[in-house]
Amino acid sequence: MNWISLVEGIGIVMGLIIAFWGLVHQLSIEKILHLLKEVNKKEEYLLFRLFAVNFAAHGALISLCGFLPAVLLFFHGFIYPSVRTSLLLCGTALILLAILAYTAWKESRKFRLFQLGCLFELSYGLFLVILVVFGPVPL
């Protein structure tokens, strides 16, 4: 087993974990919608609804940026230019998403699980970008 197969295997496993994290992120919206029933004022209701939609969209993007690289690495490896471009775009999106989530939602930083999710998104995004930049170049 060479190092390329090992790196691809790590990328596939991390991608599937990130995709699962995004699915859990989307499915936890049910708890938020349950809390939405307890909001009385219209302004708070609209703000809370905006937060809920943002939370679901965040989870969908996490799932996409985790599942797409895992599938591409599994079927094609990271040698093809189109796969490398997709990995670079998904990695950049995950890095920006993790930074945005960590800096934008100050109240959510109190939760350890939130910090763990942001750290994992950031690490997988950096892994993908480093894999594309410093990986073997096709001939």
URZIVEN-V496057 format. One record per residue. N is the residue number from 1. RES is the residue in three letters. PHI is phi as a letter, one per 40 degrees, with the letter a starting at -180 (NA if undefined). OMEGA is omega in degrees with one decimal (none if undefined). D_CENTER is the distance of its C-alpha to the mean C-alpha in whole Angstrom. Layout:
# URZIVEN-V496057
N & RES & PHI & OMEGA & D_CENTER
N & RES & PHI & OMEGA & D_CENTER
This chain:
# URZIVEN-V496057
1 & MET & NA & -179.6 & 29
2 & ASN & c & -174.6 & 28
3 & TRP & c & 178.7 & 25
4 & ILE & c & 178.0 & 23
5 & SER & c & 178.8 & 23
6 & LEU & c & -179.9 & 22
7 & VAL & c & 176.9 & 19
8 & GLU & c & 177.6 & 18
9 & GLY & c & 176.8 & 18
10 & ILE & c & 178.6 & 16
11 & GLY & c & 179.6 & 13
12 & ILE & c & -178.7 & 14
13 & VAL & c & 179.2 & 13
14 & MET & c & 178.8 & 10
15 & GLY & c & 178.5 & 9
16 & LEU & c & 176.9 & 10
17 & ILE & c & 177.7 & 9
18 & ILE & c & 178.9 & 6
19 & ALA & c & 177.6 & 7
20 & PHE & c & 177.9 & 10
21 & TRP & c & 177.9 & 8
22 & GLY & c & 177.0 & 6
23 & LEU & c & 176.6 & 10
24 & VAL & c & 177.4 & 11
25 & HIS & d & 179.6 & 10
26 & GLN & c & -177.0 & 12
27 & LEU & c & 178.5 & 15
28 & SER & c & 177.9 & 15
29 & ILE & c & 178.7 & 16
30 & GLU & c & 177.5 & 20
31 & LYS & c & 178.6 & 20
32 & ILE & c & 179.0 & 20
33 & LEU & c & 175.0 & 22
34 & HIS & c & 176.5 & 25
35 & LEU & c & -179.6 & 25
36 & LEU & c & 179.7 & 25
37 & LYS & c & -177.8 & 29
38 & GLU & c & -178.9 & 30
39 & VAL & c & -175.2 & 29
40 & ASN & c & -175.0 & 33
41 & LYS & c & -176.7 & 33
42 & LYS & c & 180.0 & 32
43 & GLU & c & 178.9 & 30
44 & GLU & c & 179.3 & 28
45 & TYR & c & -179.1 & 27
46 & LEU & c & 177.6 & 26
47 & LEU & c & -179.8 & 24
48 & PHE & c & 178.4 & 22
49 & ARG & c & 176.0 & 22
50 & LEU & c & 177.3 & 20
51 & PHE & c & -178.9 & 18
52 & ALA & c & 178.9 & 17
53 & VAL & c & 177.8 & 16
54 & ASN & c & 179.8 & 14
55 & PHE & c & 179.7 & 12
56 & ALA & c & 179.1 & 12
57 & ALA & c & 176.4 & 11
58 & HIS & c & 179.0 & 8
59 & GLY & c & 179.0 & 7
60 & ALA & c & 178.6 & 8
61 & LEU & c & 176.1 & 6
62 & ILE & c & 179.9 & 3
63 & SER & c & 179.9 & 6
64 & LEU & c & -177.7 & 7
65 & CYS & c & 174.0 & 5
66 & GLY & c & -174.8 & 6
67 & PHE & c & -177.6 & 9
68 & LEU & c & 177.3 & 11
69 & PRO & c & 179.6 & 11
70 & ALA & c & 179.9 & 12
71 & VAL & c & 179.6 & 15
72 & LEU & c & 178.2 & 16
73 & LEU & c & -179.1 & 16
74 & PHE & c & -174.7 & 18
75 & PHE & c & -171.6 & 21
76 & HIS & b & -172.4 & 21
77 & GLY & g & -178.4 & 20
78 & PHE & b & -178.7 & 19
79 & ILE & c & -175.9 & 23
80 & TYR & c & -178.8 & 23
81 & PRO & c & 180.0 & 22
82 & SER & c & 177.2 & 20
83 & VAL & c & 179.5 & 18
84 & ARG & c & 177.7 & 18
85 & THR & c & 178.3 & 17
86 & SER & c & 178.0 & 14
87 & LEU & c & 179.3 & 13
88 & LEU & c & 179.4 & 13
89 & LEU & c & 178.6 & 12
90 & CYS & c & 177.8 & 9
91 & GLY & c & 177.7 & 9
92 & THR & c & 178.5 & 10
93 & ALA & c & 179.3 & 8
94 & LEU & c & 178.1 & 5
95 & ILE & c & 179.9 & 8
96 & LEU & c & 179.4 & 10
97 & LEU & c & 178.9 & 7
98 & ALA & c & 178.7 & 8
99 & ILE & c & 178.8 & 11
100 & LEU & c & -178.0 & 12
101 & ALA & c & -177.8 & 11
102 & TYR & c & -178.0 & 13
103 & THR & c & -173.7 & 16
104 & ALA & c & -173.8 & 16
105 & TRP & b & -176.4 & 16
106 & LYS & c & -179.5 & 19
107 & GLU & c & -177.5 & 20
108 & SER & c & -179.3 & 17
109 & ARG & c & 179.5 & 17
110 & LYS & c & -177.5 & 20
111 & PHE & c & -179.4 & 18
112 & ARG & c & -179.6 & 17
113 & LEU & c & 177.6 & 14
114 & PHE & c & 178.7 & 12
115 & GLN & c & 178.1 & 13
116 & LEU & c & 178.2 & 12
117 & GLY & c & 178.2 & 8
118 & CYS & c & 179.3 & 8
119 & LEU & c & 180.0 & 10
120 & PHE & c & 175.5 & 8
121 & GLU & c & -179.3 & 5
122 & LEU & c & -178.8 & 8
123 & SER & c & 178.6 & 10
124 & TYR & c & 176.2 & 8
125 & GLY & c & 177.0 & 8
126 & LEU & c & 177.4 & 12
127 & PHE & d & -179.0 & 12
128 & LEU & c & -179.3 & 12
129 & VAL & c & 178.8 & 14
130 & ILE & c & 178.1 & 16
131 & LEU & c & -179.3 & 17
132 & VAL & c & -174.7 & 18
133 & VAL & c & -174.3 & 20
134 & PHE & b & 178.9 & 22
135 & GLY & c & 179.7 & 22
136 & PRO & c & -179.2 & 25
137 & VAL & c & 179.1 & 26
138 & PRO & c & -178.0 & 27
139 & LEU & c & none & 31
